[in-house]
Amino acid sequence: MEEDKLRLHILPLEDPDDVTCMTFVLQDEDHTLGNALRWILIKNPDVSFCGYSTPHPSERKINLRIQTTGISATEVLRRGLEDLRELFQHIHKTYEASVQQFKADET
């Protein structure tokens, strides 16, 4: 796979031995994912800092910075993405059930 086609890049570490503080670049993403991911990551007690920025409004990418209290920032990101997926699945399931209930009540 070509480097330009990757959707997730990890910026070079300031200290290669410290995996608790990393900056990830997510390609083809914007505030929609950035803010939701930041919100779910900051709720993790292992996260001491989490923030994101868009380098430029015309670029569809976000820089996500994660600092943890001891575990790998990569592991925290993976877990955060899984938690966010579960949350969205729950919202989707609840929404679909409400639509079905609404349609059943109309008849």
N, C-alpha and C positions, 0 to 999 in steps of 0.2 A: 504494500500500500504506500502510495506517495505521501510524503510529509505534509503537503498542502491539503490533502484530503482528510487528514485526521481531525476529529472534532474536539479532542482534548489534548492540550499540551501542558507540560509542567515546565515552568521557567527554571533555569539553572538555580540550584540551591546556593545560598550565601555561604553556608557551612555544609559540605557534603555529608558530614557525620550527623547532622541534626535534621531528622525527618519530621520534626514536630511543627515546623514552620515552612509552609510552601505556598506558592502562587500558581494557580491553575488558570489556563486560558481556554475558555469554552467557545469554539467557533460556531457561527450561525445561531447565536443566542442573544437575548436582550434582557431588559428589566423583568420580563414575565418570569423567566426561570431564575434570574439572578436574585430577585427579592424573595421569592418563595424558598429558594435553596438557602439563602442567608438566614431566613427566619427559622427554618427547621434545624440548621446547623448550630445556631446560637443557643438553642434549647438543650443541646447536648452538654452535660456537665464536664466532659473532657475538653471542651472548646473554650479557650480563654479569649480568643478574638476571631471574628469572621466578618469580612466585608467584601464588597465587590464594587467594581467601577467599569464603565464603558470607556475605552481609550478615546473614542471620537464618535459623535452621533451618527456619522455615515458608515461606520464599521459595525458589522453585525458580529460582535464578539464581546465577551465580558472577561475581566480579570477577577478571579476569586481568590482572596487571601485567607488562609486558615492557619491559626496558631493553636496548638493543643497543650494540655498540661502534662503530656508524657507519651501518648500513643501516636502512631503515625498519622499525619494529616491525610494521607492517601486513604487509609482505613476509615477515617472519619468522613471523608467525602463519599466513599462507597456506601457507607451505612446511611448517610444523609440522603443520598439519591434513592436508596431502597425505601427509606421511611417516607420520602416524598411521593414515591410511586404508590405505596400502600395508602397514603392519605388521599391521593387523587382517585384511586380505585374505589375507596369508601364513598367519596363524594359522588362519583359517577353512579355507583350502585344505589345510593340513597335517592339521587335525583331520578333515576329510572323508576324506582319503586313509587315515588311520589307522582310521577307522570301517569303511571299505570293506575294508581289509586284515584287520581283526578278523573281519568277517562272512565273508570268503572262507576264513579259517583255521578257522572253526567248522564249515564244511561238509566 
